[in-house]
């Protein structure tokens, strides 16, 4: 039975590979009914700059390239730049995994999702702009892009997956837009130079946490400054507990309450201004802020 299952799996993989169509050195999966194409594999190890076509004609049918598929350019370590057309709506899992020579990529405003490990290990990237069209940044999407100095997260992103930017050691600051409702564990962990974080998301800051150090488990304990954006209505229980290197926090005038243990054990916090609209401060909110 085991041998039979293995044979069936090998056959299935073979059929999948053979169903892709090779055009100009790139394999595509073609959907004749929708006239859409998924870039399945680069076919060869691409070097230098690559421009993905917006569309092409095959067997008399005009196809639009809408997806960069699973592992499409994985291992193309000599790829230096890629132009993604405005026809593409999704970048799949591990699409550019291990493209360590990639220094430039423009993600068009047509893209709505960036898959897990999509740019994992792209250590040559120095700047990335996530367009406003993207709603989801997948798990480990930019894992150990340790040359990344600047990232702009679009204001439609609702989810940042766990480990999304882990190991981006050159990143010094980041702004979380108000649209974000979920940030996964260790999303920015091991970003050793990340010292300033702006959080505009009420859903993140106002949330009551049961465990210690919820924010430091996302951004790391080395962050020295948190700027809370206007529109945030409250600072939740334990939100900044244990942020051991935190020295400065900006609380906007929109905040009306500060939760229990909100800044507990922030031993290096030297200054905080509580706005006039705050009507309640929870127990131990500033415990051990020595």
C-alpha positions in Angstrom: 0.0 0.0 0.0 2.9 2.4 0.9 4.6 1.7 -2.4 1.3 2.3 -4.3 0.8 5.6 -2.5 4.3 6.7 -3.3 3.9 5.8 -7.0 0.6 7.7 -7.1 2.3 10.8 -5.6 5.2 10.6 -8.0 2.8 10.2 -10.9 0.7 13.2 -9.7 3.8 15.4 -9.4 4.9 14.3 -12.8 1.6 15.2 -14.3 1.6 18.6 -12.6 5.0 19.4 -14.0 4.2 18.2 -17.5 0.9 20.3 -17.5 2.9 23.5 -17.2 3.7 25.3 -20.5 7.2 26.6 -21.2 7.2 30.1 -22.7 10.4 32.2 -23.0 12.2 30.2 -20.3 9.3 30.4 -17.8 6.7 27.7 -17.0 3.1 28.7 -16.7 -0.1 27.0 -15.6 -2.8 28.1 -18.0 -6.5 28.4 -17.4 -8.2 28.4 -20.7 -11.6 29.3 -19.3 -10.5 32.4 -17.4 -7.6 33.1 -19.7 -5.4 33.6 -16.7 -1.9 32.3 -16.2 0.1 31.4 -13.1 3.8 31.7 -13.2 4.7 28.2 -12.0 8.5 28.0 -12.3 11.3 30.1 -13.8 12.5 26.9 -15.6 16.1 28.1 -15.5 18.1 29.9 -12.8 17.5 33.5 -13.8 20.3 36.0 -13.4 20.3 39.8 -13.4 17.0 41.6 -14.1 13.8 39.8 -15.0 10.6 41.4 -16.3 7.5 39.3 -15.8 5.1 39.8 -18.8 1.7 41.2 -18.1 0.2 38.9 -20.7 1.2 36.6 -23.6 -0.5 34.7 -26.5 -0.3 30.9 -26.7 -2.2 28.8 -29.2 -4.3 31.8 -30.2 -5.4 32.6 -26.7 -4.3 35.8 -24.9 -3.5 35.0 -21.2 -3.1 37.5 -18.4 -0.4 36.7 -15.7 -2.3 37.0 -12.4 -0.2 34.8 -10.0 3.4 34.2 -9.1 3.1 30.6 -7.9 4.7 28.4 -5.2 8.5 28.5 -5.3 8.4 30.2 -8.7 11.9 31.8 -8.4 13.2 29.8 -5.4 16.9 29.5 -5.4 17.6 32.1 -8.1 20.4 33.6 -6.0 21.8 35.6 -8.9 18.5 37.4 -9.6 19.1 41.1 -8.9 15.8 42.7 -9.7 12.3 41.7 -10.8 9.5 43.8 -12.3 6.1 42.4 -11.4 3.3 43.5 -13.8 0.0 45.2 -12.6 -1.9 42.1 -13.7 -0.6 40.1 -10.8 -2.9 39.8 -7.8 -1.0 37.4 -5.5 2.6 36.4 -4.7 2.6 32.8 -3.6 4.5 30.9 -0.9 8.3 30.8 -1.3 8.0 32.6 -4.6 11.4 34.3 -4.2 12.7 32.2 -1.4 16.5 32.3 -1.2 16.9 35.0 -3.9 19.8 36.5 -1.9 21.0 38.7 -4.8 17.7 40.4 -5.2 18.2 44.1 -4.5 15.0 45.6 -6.0 11.4 44.6 -6.3 8.3 46.7 -6.9 5.1 45.2 -5.7 2.3 46.6 -7.8 -1.0 48.0 -6.4 -2.9 45.1 -7.9 -1.4 42.6 -5.4 -3.7 41.7 -2.5 -1.7 39.0 -0.7 1.9 38.0 -0.1 2.3 34.4 0.8 4.3 32.6 3.5 8.1 32.9 3.0 7.6 34.7 -0.2 10.8 36.7 0.2 12.5 34.6 2.8 16.3 35.1 2.8 16.3 37.9 0.3 19.2 39.5 2.1 20.0 42.0 -0.7 16.7 43.8 -0.4 17.1 47.2 1.2 13.7 48.8 0.8 10.2 47.3 0.4 6.9 49.1 0.0 3.8 47.0 0.7 1.0 48.7 -1.4 -2.3 49.7 0.0 -4.0 46.9 -2.0 -2.4 44.2 0.2 -4.4 42.8 3.0 -2.3 40.0 4.2 1.5 39.6 4.8 2.1 35.9 5.2 4.1 34.0 7.9 7.9 34.6 7.5 7.2 36.6 4.3 10.4 38.6 4.7 12.2 36.3 7.1 15.9 37.2 7.6 16.0 39.9 4.9 18.8 41.3 7.0 19.7 44.0 4.5 16.2 45.6 4.7 16.6 49.1 6.0 13.1 50.5 5.3 9.7 48.9 5.0 6.4 50.7 4.3 3.3 48.8 5.2 0.1 49.8 3.3 -3.0 51.0 5.1 -5.2 48.1 4.0 -3.0 45.4 5.6 -5.1 43.6 8.3 -2.8 40.7 9.1 1.0 40.5 9.6 2.0 36.8 10.0 4.3 35.5 12.7 8.0 35.9 11.9 7.0 38.1 8.9 10.1 40.4 9.4 12.1 38.3 11.9 15.9 38.8 11.5 15.6 42.1 9.5 18.5 43.4 11.6 19.1 46.6 9.6 15.5 47.8 10.2 15.5 50.8 12.5 11.8 51.9 12.6 8.4 50.7 11.4 4.9 52.1 11.4 1.9 49.8 11.9 -1.2 51.2 10.1 -4.6 51.5 11.7 -6.0 48.8 9.5 -3.9 46.0 11.2 -6.0 43.8 13.5 -3.5 41.0 14.0 0.2 40.7 14.4 1.7 37.2 14.8 4.2 36.1 17.4 7.8 37.3 16.8 6.8 39.2 13.7 9.7 41.6 14.2 11.9 39.5 16.5 15.7 39.7 16.1 15.4 43.1 14.5 18.3 44.2 16.6 18.4 47.8 15.4 14.7 48.3 15.6 14.4 51.1 18.2 11.3 53.1 17.2 7.8 51.7 16.5 4.7 53.7 15.7 1.4 51.8 16.2 -1.7 53.4 14.8 -3.8 50.3 15.3 -6.5 50.6 18.0 -7.2 46.9 17.7 -3.6 46.1 18.7 -3.0 48.7 21.5 -6.5 48.6 23.1 -6.5 44.8 23.3 -6.3 43.3 26.8 -3.5 40.7 27.1 -3.3 38.0 29.8 0.4 37.2 29.3 3.4 39.4 30.1 5.3 41.3 27.4 2.9 40.9 24.5 4.4 43.8 22.5 8.1 42.8 23.2 7.3 39.3 22.0 6.3 40.9 18.7 9.0 43.7 18.3 11.7 42.6 20.7 12.7 44.1 24.1 15.3 46.4 22.5 12.7 49.0 21.3 13.3 52.4 23.0 10.4 54.4 21.7 6.8 53.6 21.1 4.6 56.2 19.4 0.9 55.5 19.7 -1.1 57.1 16.9 -4.1 59.3 17.2 -7.3 57.3 17.0 -6.2 54.7 19.6 -8.8 54.9 22.4 -7.2 52.9 25.2 -4.0 51.2 26.3 -4.8 47.6 27.1 -3.9 45.4 30.1 -0.2 44.4 30.1 0.4 45.7 26.5 3.9 47.1 27.2 4.7 45.0 30.3 8.4 44.0 30.4 9.6 46.3 27.6 12.9 46.6 29.3 14.6 49.1 27.0 11.6 51.4 26.6 12.6 55.0 27.5 9.9 57.0 25.8 6.2 56.6 24.9 3.9 59.0 23.2 0.2 58.7 24.3 -2.2 60.5 22.0 -5.1 62.7 23.2 -7.6 60.1 21.9 -6.7 57.7 24.7 -9.2 57.6 27.6 -8.0 54.7 29.7 -4.7 52.9 30.6 -5.1 49.2 31.6 -3.7 47.1 34.4 0.1 46.6 34.3 0.2 48.5 31.0 3.8 49.6 31.5 4.7 47.3 34.3 8.4 46.6 34.7 9.4 49.2 32.1 12.4 50.0 34.3 14.0 52.5 31.8 10.9 54.5 31.1 11.8 58.1 32.2 9.0 60.2 30.9 5.3 59.8 30.0 2.6 62.4 29.5 -0.9 61.3 30.3 -3.4 63.2 28.2 -6.4 65.1 29.7 -9.0 62.7 28.4 -7.7 59.7 30.4 -10.3 58.9 33.1 -8.9 55.7 34.5 -5.5 54.2 35.2 -5.4 50.5 36.0 -3.7 48.8 39.0 0.1 48.5 38.7 0.0 50.4 35.4 3.5 51.8 36.0 4.7 49.2 38.4 8.5 49.1 38.8 9.0 52.0 36.4 11.9 53.0 38.7 
